[in-house]
Amino acid sequence: MNATLPERDFAQKWHLKALFAIILVAIIIAGSVQKVGIETEFSWDQFFQIWKEMAHPDWSYFPVIVQPILETVQMALVGTLFGTLLAIPFSLMASTNIMKNKFVLSVVRFFLNIVRAVPDMLLAAVFVAIVGIGPMAGVGALTVFSFGMISKLFYEAVETIDEGPVEALTAAGANSVQTIIFAVIPQVTNQFLSYFLYTLEINVRASTVLGYLGAGGVGLYLDQTLSMFLYNRTAIVILGILAVVVIVDGISNHLREALA
């Protein structure tokens, strides 16, 4: 018996659907570029001049940024910790296998969606307006940002637990608090710690930028050196930020691998 291959039509043979999709995306991008008014002018002389000055860092400026860098890390750590502590009860109330009241579940998830929709830069601007310029504004912004992000990660982790221990404790007469402490928390502790470290990585990077809005940390010095055209000092700030981010990422990755 001879088997014949199915014949492909003209569109399949010449991949017209994929070609049409590519052309459509290219038209949308081109139209968007024209709509937002992106200019093609670029000062190569200024570009190379900046890099030339940054290639000769002013190392005498390094002691000045040590304390702001430490402040940046402290802001990220405290903000992540406070956000995590707030996120734990909300993540339990947002978990479908823990919270059986559909109304409360919907309200909590709606609230968490609103929190996550607010950008960290906007949060920093709001907290600067409330508490003034300084690290407290950065801590407040990172706390709210961490709360929104970790809450979602936590309740998704809680929804993947094994229901066996929960059912066993419930059958034995345990109340909701006892069930959560002895059947839910032990199953998700490693995931919670991993998500905490992951959020800390993000917050270390974010906290360096929040200084532009007066939220404290080394970002303020980055703004000052750029506005004063002291690019040799800007290079020192960037190198310090890079070193901190690499160190924090390395430690966090090592700990998360150990928890896996």
N, C-alpha and C positions, 0 to 999 in steps of 0.2 A: 504494500500500500504506500503510495507516494504522498508525503506530507508537503503541503505548499505553505509558504510563509504568507501571512496576511498582507495585503497591499495597503500601503500608507497613502492617505490622500495628499493633495498638493500642500495644504497647510502644515501637515505633520512632516512632510518631506523636507520642506524649506524652513521649518521652525518659525512659522509666521507669527504664532502667538507670542513666543519669547521675543522676537524682533519687534513686534508691536509694543510690547510692554517696555522694552528698553527705550524705544523712541518716545513713548509717552512720558516716561520718567525724565528723559533728557529735556523734553519740552517744558515740563513742570519746573525743573531746576533752572533752566534758562529764563523762564518767565519770572521765577522767584527772585533771581539775581537782578533782573532788570527792575522789578517792582520795588525792592528794598534799596535800590540805588547804590550798589556796591561799585566803588571806583576802582579803576585799574592802575591808577597812579601809585607808584611805590618809590620811595627815596632810598635807592641802594647806597648812596653815599652816607646817609645818616645811619642806615642799617649796619654797614661795616664799621663806621665810627664808633657806634655803641659797643659792638663786639670787640673792637680794638681796645677800648677802655676797660671793658669787663675782663679782658684777657690778662690784665695786670691788677689783680685784687689788692686792695689796701688792707694788709693783714693786721695793721695796728688797730683797725676798727673791730676786730673779732671780739676782744673782751667786752665791748659795749653791747653786743647782741647775745651774749651768753645768758644773762638773766632773762631777757625777753623770750628766748627760745625755751628755757625751762618753764617760764610762765605759760607759754603756748601749750606745752605738753601737760602741764597741770590743769589748764582749762579743759583740754580734751578729756583727760582722765576723770575729773570731777563731773563734767557735763555728762559723760557716758555713764558714770556710776549712778548719778541722780536719775537720769532718764531710764536706766534699767530698773531701778527700784520702783519707779512709777509704772513701768510697763508690765511688771509681773502680774499684779491684780487685774489690770485691764485686759491683758492677753488671756487670762483664764475666763473672764467674763465674755470675751469675744470668741471663745472656742465652742463649736457646735456640740461637742461631746461632753462639755462641762456645763454650759449654760443652756438649760432646756426652755427657758422663757424666751420665746421668739421676739417679743417686743424689746426686752432688755438687750438681747443680742443685736438686734437691728440698730438700736440707738447707740450702743457702744461702738459698733463697726462704723457707723456713719460719723461719729465723733472722731475716730481714728483716721478715717479717710480725709476729714477736714484738716487735721493736724499734719498729715503727710503732704497735703497739697500746698502748704506754705513753705517757700524756699528758705534755706538757712540764712541767706543774705538779708531777706526781708525780716526774718526773726531778729537778726542782729540789729538792724535799724530800729525795730520796735523797742528792743531792750535798751539800746543806747538812749532812746528818747525817754524811757521810763526811769532807768537807774543812773543814767549818765555815762560818760566815757570811762572805760576801764575794763578789767578782766571780768567783773561781775556780769556785764552785759554779754560777754562771750560765753560765760558759763550758762547763763539763762537760755541763750539761743541754742547752744549745743544740747542742753537738757531737753528742750522741747523737740528738737530735731531727732535726738536719740530715742526719745519716748515714742514718737510716731513710727520710726523705722523698726525699732526692736519689738514693739507691740505686735506688728504684723508677722515678723519672723517667729516670735514666740508662740502666737496662737496657731500658726500653721504647723509648728513642731508639736504642739499639744494635740492637735487633731490627728496626728499620725501614730499615737501611742497604741500599745497593745491593750485592748479593753478587758482582757482576762483578769489582771489584778484588780481593776476597778470593780468588775462584777463580783469578784470573790469577797472583797471588803464590804461591798454593799450588802451582799447576802449574809455576811457575818454581823450586820447591824451597825457598821461604821457610818458616821455622819459625813456630810459633804467635805468639811474641813479635814477630817481624818483621811478620807479617800484621796484628797488632793495631796496631802503631805506624804502619805505612805505608798500611794499607787501611781500618782501622776508625776510629781516632782522628781523622784529617783530615775524615771525613764527619760527625762528630758534635760537633766542637769548638764551633761556634756554638750548638748546642742546649745543650751542657754549660754554656757561659757564661751563656746565657739562664736556665737553671734555677738556676744559682748566684745570679744577681741576684734572681730571684723568691723564692728561699728567704731571701736576705738581707732582703728587704722584710718577710717574715713574721717573721723573728727580731728585727728592730728593734721591731716591735709587741709580740712575746712577751716580750722582755727587759725592757720597762717594767713588766710585771706580775710577773715573777719576783722583783722586789725585795720583794714582800709576804711572801715566804718566806725572806727573808734572803740572796737570791742576788746582792745588789749592784745598783748602778745607781740610776736616779732613782725606781724603784718604791718604794724604802724611804722616800723623802721624801714620796711621795704617801700612803703608809700613815701616816706620822707626822702630817702635817697634817690628815688626816681623823680620826684617833683623838683629836687635840687640839682638834678643832672649829675649826681655823684655816682656814676656807673661802676667805678672801681669799688665803691662800698656796697653797691647793689649786688655785685658779684659775691661778696662775703656773706651777705644775708641769704642769697639763693643757695650758696654752698652749705651754709648752716642748716637751712630748711631741708635740703636734699639729704644731708647726713642724718638728721633726726628721723625723716620719713623712712629711709632705708633701714635704720636700726630698729625702729618700731615695727615695721613690716616684717623684718627678719625674726624678731622675738615673737610676734603674734603668729606668724606662719608656723614656727617651731612648736608653740604651745597648742595651736589648733590641730597640728598633725599628731601631737601626743594625745589629744582628747578624742581623736577619730577612732 
